[in-house]
Amino acid sequence: AMEGGPSARIREGDCAVLKRDEVFKAVSVLRRRKIIFEKQWFYLDNAIGHIYGTTFEVTSGGNLQPKQEVEETTTETKEAGTDNRNIVDDGKSQKLTHDDIKALKDKGIKGQEIVQQLIENSTTFRDKTEFAQDKYIKKKKKKYEAVITIVKPSTRILSTMYYAREPGKINHLRYDTLAQMLTLGNIHAGNKMIVMETCSGLVLGAVMERMGGYGSIIQMYPGGGPVRAATSCFGFPKPFFDNLHEFPLSKVQSLLSGTFTTETLPADPEENALVEEESNGLTEEKQTSLQETEEEPTTEAALEINPTEEQDTMDINAEDVEFKENKEKENKENVREKQIKQWERRKKLLEAAALLREKNADGLIVASKFHPTPLLLSLLEFVAPSRPFVVYCQYKEPLLECYTKLRERGGVINLKLSETWLRNYQVLPDRSHPKLTMSGGGGYLLSGITVILDKGKSDSSNSEALKMEEPSAKRCKLQDLPC
């Protein structure tokens, strides 16, 4: 089967997404690794080899079994009330107690049978309307049937997951806004894109998915290194990363002014990037442990250790010199490794710089927590004329300022500031209606197209010249008229 084809199989080491109703969680498929999802714990061992999109049931011992499609047992001429007016929610309608249900569960009785028992032991079930009965069954199924679907990650799924689980990590970028960005930015295979984002790598992943491994991307990053926590959830094949370059924002000004060198590299970014990767939030367990270590108070025991340290150092000095020599050898190797790494990073940096210097990028996507105006004004320099750019911001005001600044500067046309409105609908026979809860805001987009900026005249004199011309042209016409 083709990679990512309709019948792609779950393999060990894959990135997969678990789905239960409308809840998603990204995981790595590894053997004998306990996973906790929606208050359920299980192992993914049995899922390996199955097709993506398979629905599994959690059985005893946390094993996954593919769920057999069971025909819905439709009781002939279902008894149903005409309305729910006589039903009182006093908590006494269910004859099964909490302990009874626990006993059923311990026996290993399947969720479906538990639901059936609940229905049979409910005194009010047959008085409910048909709709209410359906709702009751659905609710109980959700509670007692441990069903999990494993799906292949995609932009749609991951952006929905991030937006629901940790919107702060992606600057509250809603999935429909992301879709708009990809469309407005005209992203397709063979493009040369500049992406500047602080959305954990979600926007970068979306762009990479659209480009399908063809073309090149330069990711501009703030700080020590690019963050690609979400990008790694997509599970892209290796070749996708061959044409992915990165360039630090701190070097943009020097690149534009022609003073750029690789001598003054930022401090080793490996450590910074790792810390940021760790706290990508999908691994909550990791994050809590990180926080715990940070917040540990200095205990008395820790303070007591200090006096004994001096004795230790004396003992070591007395020990043989061999240890020292080994250490030195290790240090030399480490230094060598560091040099190689640094050289490789320098080479990558030069490559990215060379790509930017061509100033012929096919588009620019910005979605960050920084103020868009200075970013856009400097990054647009690298974009070829007649190309689209899209800027996302969680708030409207910075984009308004950006809009006016661009208008003054010139070199852009078709500037548009937009916000998409999203509403979910329940679509069921006889009861389709908008969902009761709806999203407050998905952020704002400023989009436009670059044109050649006429550097000859400064814009202010340009507009003055226009003002001067208009009245004089009219005057000429008046003089030409025969008196």
Disulfide bonds with the S-S distance in Angstrom:
none
